Amino acid sequence: MCEPILILVDADACPVKDEVFRVAARYAVKTIVVSNAYMMLPKDANIERVVVDQGLDVADDWIAERARPGVIVVTNDVPLAHRAVTARAEAIAPNGKPFTDASIGMTLAMRDLMTDLRSAGEITGGPRPFSKADRSAFLQALDAAIVRLKRDGHPT
């Protein structure tokens, strides 16, 4: 028997929490919102709040420890996405980009390269602003991930 579908949200800087809640409600999927500080959430029996201690990677560690097949991790944190994919969980960025076995290595390498370039002063700008197209791509990716997991036998 497959484990139930579960959505874990790396919530501290997540711009698509409302979209997660909307899609999760449509499929009645349990959602755990993990953050370092208290945040308001909708009153819904399928939405749970976990506030972890302050500290580097504490929320990431909490999420990674629970990543498994049937779990969807919503994060923009590439190392956390790598840990989720390694645990056979689904990982989706807020812009809708799925992290996969095939893409995570290159994504990690690009992240490291950009970090090095920024620290050397070569790049001074940040990422492009979050857009409506990103939000739409995220909604489609999350919906597709839930449908795929249901097809694979994971209950909601």
N, C-alpha and C positions, 0 to 999 in steps of 0.2 A: 504494500500500500504506500502510495506517495504521501509526503508531508503536505499539509495545506499551504496554499499560496500566502505569503507574508510580504508586506512592503516595509522596508526600513528606510527612513528618510534621514539623511545627514542634514539636519535642519538649520543650523546656525546661519548659513548664508544661502539658503535655498530659495530661489525666486518662484518656484512652482508648487509650493505646498498646497495652495487652493486647488490646483489642477490634480494633484495626487488625491486629495480628498474626494473630488468629484468622480474620478474614474474608479477609485476604490469603493465608493458608495454604490456605483452602478453594478459592480460585481460582488458586493458584500465581502470585500477582502480586508482582513485585519491589517492595520497600519500602525507602525510604531514610529513616533517622531522623536528623534534623539538630538538633544542639544545640551549646551553647557549652562544655559540659563532658562528660567521659566518663560514659556510663551503661551499665549492664548490659542486654544484649539477649539474646533467645533464640538458641541456636545453630541457624541456619537459613540455607541457601544463598541464599534470596530476601530476607533482611534484611541491610541494610548500614548501618553507622554512619558518619556524617560529623560530626566535631567541628571546628567553625569557630573562628576567633579570637574573643576577647572583644571586645565593642564593640557600640554601638548599631546594630541592624538588620543585623548581619553574617549571621546565620542567615537572616533574611528575604531579604536580597539573594541569598544562595546559592540559596534555593528559587525565588525569582522569576525568576532567570536560567534556570532549567530548566523553568519552567511552559510548557506547550504543550497542544494537544489530545491527549487520552489520559492526561493526568496528573491525579491527584486530590491536592489539597493539603488536609491536615488542619491547621487553625489556628483560633485564637480571635482572631488579630490582624487587625483589619478592614482596615488599609492593605495588609497582605500579601494578604488575600483579594481586595481590589480589583485588585492587580497580577496575581494568578493569573487572575481572571475576564477581565481585559483581554487576557491572553495566550491566552484560549480554553480554559483548564484548568477543571476542576471544583474547587470549593472548598467544604469542609464544616466547620462549627464542631463542637467536641466535644459540643455538645448536640443535634446532628443537623440543625441549621438549614443548609440549603444557601445559599451566596452565589451570586446570579445577576445577569445584566445588569439585570434588572428591579428587584432589591432592593438592589444594592450602593450606589447613590447615596444612598438614604434611610438605609441602615445607616451609611454614613460621616458623613452629616449628624447623625444621632442620637448617634454616638460623639463628634463634635466638640462638640455641645451639652452632653452629659453631662460632658465634660472641662471645659468652661467653667463649668458649674454647680458642679462639685466644687471647682474652683480659687477660686470666689467664696464657698465655704463654704455653698452652698445645699443640697448633698447630702452627707451624712456617711456613709451606709451604702454598702456595696458590692453586687455582684450577689448574687442568691439562691444558696444552696448547690447544688452539683452533685448531681443526684438519679439514682435508678435509672431513672426515666422518661427523663431526658436520655441516659443510657447506651444504653437500648433504642432511642430515636429515632436515635441516632448509628449503631448497628448496622444499622438498617433503611436509613438514608440511604446509608451506605457500600456496602452490598450492592446497593441500587438503582442507584447510580452505576456500579459495576462491570458490572452486567448491561446497563445502557444503553450503556456504552462498547463492550462485547463485541458488542452488537446493531449498533452503528454501524461495526463492522469492526476494532476495535482488538484485537489478539491479547494473550494473557496471557504 
